[in-house]
Amino acid sequence: AGDHEQITVSSTALGLTAAKLNPTTGAPRPTCAVVQVISTVSISYWGAFGVPTASDGQLLPQYGSITVGTSNLTSLRMIRVTTDATVSVQYYVPGPQ
């Protein structure tokens, strides 16, 4: 079980949608998210290290993806590198290992 969304990443750093991280509909609170760039441009991101800029952050290239764990779900921030980018986010609660 989980949720998903698409986010447009533009010139102001932004995080994941608060309502997706804290659902009020009885759905379980996600503990992980997979973020994938689905447009033809890259984004820059930081987890717990602060707010990224277009030139200072971890580069997530076109069609690249990252898995974000519990400790970084609320601190993740993303910003475009050149032009607006679209990211797809899949929220989930992992099953037993």
Buried (B, 14 or more C-beta within 10 A) or exposed (E): EBBEBEBEBBEEBBBBEEEBBEEEEEEEEBBBBBBBBEBEBBBBBBBEEEBBEBEEBBEBEEEBBBEBEEEBBBBBBBBBBEEEBBBBBBBBEEEEE
